[in-house]
């Protein structure tokens, strides 16, 4: 994998590296699970600090391929819509909001992602908030079981 970095740009080097690794994963030139060079080797080859590489590694670990693919799908749709739109900025703002809040989308892929996140939270022991109706029903059930039953 060849990395091309610009030290003149406004984007941090570690972000450039993350973007290029993600791009290589998308286009297939880098396969998931394929080993990258060691941190020391990368630092020497690129002439950057180990701190930048450490930050890059943290961001890469947080990257989820499903989210990345969702972003690509949203941005691809945006480019098609912007060709003929009069309010390009509004379209861009809406797309960025959709990217940051997957719950605003109503397609099957987004619903599956929301279910996956909820299942993960449940596996990790997160308590589900009780709705007002659910709380009332639970308290009614508790009263019925606590009250002695009359024999007829």
N, C-alpha and C positions, 0 to 999 in steps of 0.2 A: 504494500500500500504506500503510495507516494503522497506526502503532505506538502501543500503549498501554503506558506504563511506570509502574512503581510504585517510588518511591525509599524508601518506608517498609518494604518487604518485606525478607526476609532474603536473597533471591536477587539476585546482582549484576546490574546493568543490562545488561551485555553478554550475560549468559546469557538474560535476558528477551528481548532482541532476537533472539538466535539461535533461541530457541524459537518466536518469532512468525514469523520467516522460514521456518523448517521447517514450521510449521503452515500458512502461506500456500502453500507448495509442495505440501503434501499435499492441501489443499482446492481447489487449482487457481486461487486468486486471484492467485498469482504463478507464472509459467511458468518452467521451467528455462531458463537462459540469458538471461532478462530482466534488463535493467540495473537495479541498485539506485542510489539517490542516491550522490553522491560522499561520501567520508569527511568533508570539510569541511562539506558541506551537511547531512549527518546530525548532525554534532556541533552545528551551529548550531540546527537544527530541534529536536533533542531536549534540548539544553542539557547535554550530557555531554562528558567529556574525550575527546580523540583517542586516549589510551591505552586507554580502555575499548573504543572502536571498533576499535582495532588487535587487541585480544584477541578481540573478536567475529569479526573477519575470519579470524583464524587458526583458530578453532574451526569456522567455517563451511566453510573449505577442507578440513578434516579429515573433515567429514560425508560419508558415503557413502549415497546414496539407498537402496541395497539394505539396508544395516544399519538405516537408519531405518525402512524398511518392515517389516523383520523384527521390530524392537522393537514396532512398532504391532501386528503380528500376535500376538506373544507377550502383550502387555498386554491386547489385546482378549480373547484366550482366558482370561487370568487373571480379568478382570472377570466373565466368564460362569461360571467355576469357583467364584469367591468367593461368589456369590449363595447357594449351598447348602452351602458348606463349613463344617465346624466349626473347622478349624485354618487360618484365613485367613493368619496370619502365616507358617506353614510354606509355604503356596502362594506367597506373595509372595517368600520367600527362595529357593525353587526357581526361580521365574521370573527373579529377578535373576541367579542363577547361570547360567541358560540364556542370558541376554542377554550375560553377560560371557564365556561359554565356548561358542561355537557348536558346537564339536566334541561337546558332550553331546547335541545333537539328531541324530536319525537320519532326518529326512525328506529328500526329494529336494532341496528348496531349500537346506538346510544343507549337504548333500553337495556340491552345485554350488558353493556359496560356498567351501568348503574346497578344492576343486579349483582354483578361480580364484586363491585365495591362494597355493597351491603353485605354480601356473604363473607367477604374478607373481614369486615368489621365484626360480624357475629362470631367468626372463628377466633378472633383476637379478644373476645369477651366484652365487646362494647354493648351496653344495654340499649335496647330500642326504646325511644320515648313513647310513653303511653298517650293515646289520644284521649280527648275528653270523654267520648262515648265509651271507649275501652276501660277507662278508669272507673266510670260509673258502673259499668257492667261488672267489673271485678269487685267493687265494693258491695254491690247487691248480692253477688255470689257469696262473699264473705259473711254478710249478715245472715243469709239463709242457712249457711253451714254452722254458724255460731248459735243461732236461735234453736232452742230445743224443739223437737218435732212433737206435735200433739197426736196421741193415738185416738182413733175414732172407733 
